[in-house]
Amino acid sequence: MSKQQEQRGEHTSMKMTMRLGPRSYDIILKRGSLGRLGQLADLMNRRVLVVTDDGVPAQWPDAVLAQCTRGYKLVLPAGEATKCFSQLEKICRTLLENGFTRADAVVAVGGGVVGDLAGFAAAVYMRGIAFINCPTTTLSQVDSSIGGKTAIDLAGAKNAVGAFHQPELVVIDPDTLSTLPPRHFANGLAEAVKAGLLGDEKLFALFEEGDAAGHIEEILTRALAVKKAVVEQDERDTGARACLNFGHTLGHAVESASDMGLLHGECVGLGMLPMITDKTLRRRAAAVLKDLGLPVKVRYDGAAVQGFLAHDKKLGSGDKLTVVRVAEAGSYYLEQLPLEAVQAMVGSGIG
Ligand SMILES: NC(=O)c1ccc[n+]([C@@H]2O[C@H](COP(=O)([O-])OP(=O)(O)OC[C@H]3O[C@@H](n4cnc5c(N)ncnc54)[C@H](O)[C@@H]3O)[C@@H](O)[C@H]2O)c1
């Protein structure tokens, strides 16, 4: 996107490049781009396995499949449980049985579950083959499709087994969101609100205007730009990428310790609120989340959430947790807090 386009507020299509040296790739956002993927990537001169799940309307993976000369499609069961060894094996077997080599490619068409799993299969099959990510949920379009993190879960531990495997290309078609259930649409936007609070005041202001669906391209573009800048500084998550955990420390504890059936983005939204140090901004952020249809009040078993925090994998020596705090929209700071201080924020609910 050019500076002039940005100033004019034009975000109908966008191309940015994730600059990671030899692992650099383009991120393309354009309505209808799934149906034109063959113009953006080679689907003719190699085998292509399109991986999707049975919650994704067939029209989206089939739009890609129709452009492949040697295309195969694998439809997995929808849901987090699919991020497991047996489904990973299924993908790898399909690749092997159909003669895929390192000259071929895997294309994910779906949400974060499909992207994480298919990306991991592409990372390990024959020690790594090309991966193209076509995310179809707001969560995967603003967050999980870029950054190269791929993984499956193990024994209840999320993303316990995985690899960094950068895609060859990310193609985001906002048209795919037309079939996404409203709850999932809002769920992913919590990560975009997070991006605004962390690094783009204008993005946060855009949410305050309301009508997120009407501004979806600009929201996706701005949120992606925030994450891209962070990933470029810290590809393998050893430093700067920690800021992306804003809202995740408490959010993850609430998500894991409660059985309220809340989605990930919903918990991240809730988890951000106590980490905003300025009262007025906290109220504004709560109003934005509420307007999106995301929960802003929740009651839970405080002891269970506190117990989960005590097992947070980010707990450093001396029982301190590094949390991400925001005092004004568009900037953040890291704070090391004793575990008890974070536990004290938990109480018996948020909001
Ligand atoms: N790799 C990363 O950096 C990263 C970051 C954040 C989250 N994640 C992972 O992302 C996953 C969550 O992703 P998600 O929220 O996209 O969930 P998801 O992939 O489970 O998708 C949610 C539901 O929407 C359906 N769906 C997908 N696209 C659709 C469409 N266009 N129309 C109708 N239905 C559609 C799916 O079938 C599924 O039922 C988690 O496993 C999480 O760990 C990864």
The ligand as a Tripos MOL2 file, in Angstrom:
@<TRIPOS>MOLECULE
LIG
   44    48     1     0     0
SMALL
NO_CHARGES

@<TRIPOS>ATOM
      1 N1          0.0710  -19.5410   14.5760 N.am      1 LIG1
      2 C1         -0.2390  -18.4670   15.2670 C.2       1 LIG1
      3 O1          0.5270  -17.5040   15.3400 O.2       1 LIG1
      4 C2         -1.5710  -18.4090   15.9710 C.ar      1 LIG1
      5 C3         -1.9990  -17.2080   16.5510 C.ar      1 LIG1
      6 C4         -3.2640  -17.1670   17.1390 C.ar      1 LIG1
      7 C5         -4.0660  -18.2980   17.1410 C.ar      1 LIG1
      8 N2         -3.6070  -19.4500   16.5760 N.ar      1 LIG1
      9 C6         -4.4300  -20.6730   16.5580 C.3       1 LIG1
     10 O2         -5.5810  -20.4030   15.7590 O.3       1 LIG1
     11 C7         -6.6040  -21.3360   16.1480 C.3       1 LIG1
     12 C8         -7.9280  -20.6030   16.1960 C.3       1 LIG1
     13 O3         -8.2070  -20.1020   14.9160 O.3       1 LIG1
     14 P1         -9.6830  -19.6710   14.4790 P.3       1 LIG1
     15 O4        -10.2550  -18.7620   15.5140 O.co2     1 LIG1
     16 O5         -9.5850  -19.2130   13.0850 O.co2     1 LIG1
     17 O6        -10.5120  -21.0140   14.6400 O.3       1 LIG1
     18 P2        -10.8620  -22.1990   13.6350 P.3       1 LIG1
     19 O7         -9.7980  -22.4540   12.6620 O.co2     1 LIG1
     20 O8        -11.3000  -23.3230   14.5080 O.co2     1 LIG1
     21 O9        -12.1260  -21.6120   12.8550 O.3       1 LIG1
     22 C9        -13.3210  -21.3460   13.5680 C.3       1 LIG1
     23 C10       -14.5330  -22.0260   12.9110 C.3       1 LIG1
     24 O10       -14.8640  -21.2900   11.7370 O.3       1 LIG1
     25 C11       -15.0200  -22.1850   10.6370 C.3       1 LIG1
     26 N3        -14.6670  -21.4040    9.4500 N.ar      1 LIG1
     27 C12       -13.4450  -21.0410    9.0150 C.ar      1 LIG1
     28 N4        -13.5460  -20.2110    7.9740 N.ar      1 LIG1
     29 C13       -14.8590  -20.0490    7.7260 C.ar      1 LIG1
     30 C14       -15.6000  -19.2760    6.7880 C.ar      1 LIG1
     31 N5        -15.0000  -18.4560    5.9220 N.pl3     1 LIG1
     32 N6        -16.9560  -19.3710    6.8180 N.ar      1 LIG1
     33 C15       -17.5920  -20.1570    7.7420 C.ar      1 LIG1
     34 N7        -16.9420  -20.8790    8.6710 N.ar      1 LIG1
     35 C16       -15.5950  -20.8080    8.6690 C.ar      1 LIG1
     36 C17       -14.1040  -23.3370   10.9530 C.3       1 LIG1
     37 O11       -14.5130  -24.5110   10.2790 O.3       1 LIG1
     38 C18       -14.2900  -23.4530   12.4660 C.3       1 LIG1
     39 O12       -15.4310  -24.1920   12.7510 O.3       1 LIG1
     40 C19        -6.1760  -21.9140   17.4820 C.3       1 LIG1
     41 O13        -5.7840  -23.2420   17.3070 O.3       1 LIG1
     42 C20        -4.9800  -21.0690   17.8930 C.3       1 LIG1
     43 O14        -4.0400  -21.7810   18.6630 O.3       1 LIG1
     44 C21        -2.3830  -19.5110   15.9840 C.ar      1 LIG1
@<TRIPOS>BOND
     1     1     2 1
     2     2     3 2
     3     2     4 1
     4     4     5 ar
     5     4    44 ar
     6     5     6 ar
     7     6     7 ar
     8     7     8 ar
     9     8     9 1
    10     8    44 ar
    11     9    10 1
    12     9    42 1
    13    10    11 1
    14    11    12 1
    15    11    40 1
    16    12    13 1
    17    13    14 1
    18    14    15 2
    19    14    16 1
    20    14    17 1
    21    17    18 1
    22    18    19 2
    23    18    20 1
    24    18    21 1
    25    21    22 1
    26    22    23 1
    27    23    24 1
    28    23    38 1
    29    24    25 1
    30    25    26 1
    31    25    36 1
    32    26    27 ar
    33    26    35 ar
    34    27    28 ar
    35    28    29 ar
    36    29    30 ar
    37    29    35 ar
    38    30    31 1
    39    30    32 ar
    40    32    33 ar
    41    33    34 ar
    42    34    35 ar
    43    36    37 1
    44    36    38 1
    45    38    39 1
    46    40    41 1
    47    40    42 1
    48    42    43 1
@<TRIPOS>SUBSTRUCTURE
     1 LIG1         1 GROUP 0 **** ****
